[in-house]
Amino acid sequence: MKTPEKAPEKASAKEPEKASEKAPDAPKPEEKKKAAEALPEPPKDRKALEAAVKKYGVDAAIEALKKVKVVDLRSLAREFNGEFGIAGREIRNANKKVLIDEFKAFFSK
């Protein structure tokens, strides 16, 4: 008895894309690791922060600040004595996001 021949299966639309078809500008895991290693240590004071901005750039310094505790960010913000966008009680009540945004605005001038 003969078995009927099956038509070749068509590729379904739900198949994942091949690696060669992905966007070429997507960073590779090795590149992400190198970029993370290039980030400076979280700065402890104003001089260290300014040095990190000069050496690594604003974005890398901000990434390093994201690793710092809010208490330390507030102390760092107080070192800017009125040059900073917020002062006094505003610094005391500011959360991490607000402080990071203020540092970014200050160094992006």
C-alpha positions, 0 to 999 in steps of 0.5 A: 500500500502506498502512503500519500506524499506530504507537501513540504511544511511552510515556515510559520510566521511565529518562527524566531528570527535568525541571528544574522537577521537581527539588528546589526547595531545591537551591542554584544554581551562582551561589549556591554561587559567592557562598557560596565568595566569602564565606568568609574568608581562611585565618587566620594566627594565633589573633586572625585565627581568632577574628575570622573566627569572629565575623565569618563564623561557625564553619562558614565559618571551618572551611571556611577552615581546610580550605585551610590546610596541616597544619603551619600548623594545628598551629602555630595549635593550639599558640597555644591553650595548653591551652585546646584539646582536644589538646596537645603530642605529640597536636598533633604527631602529629595529621592535618588531620582531627583538627585541624579536628575539634578547632577545630570542637569548640573554637568550637562550645562 
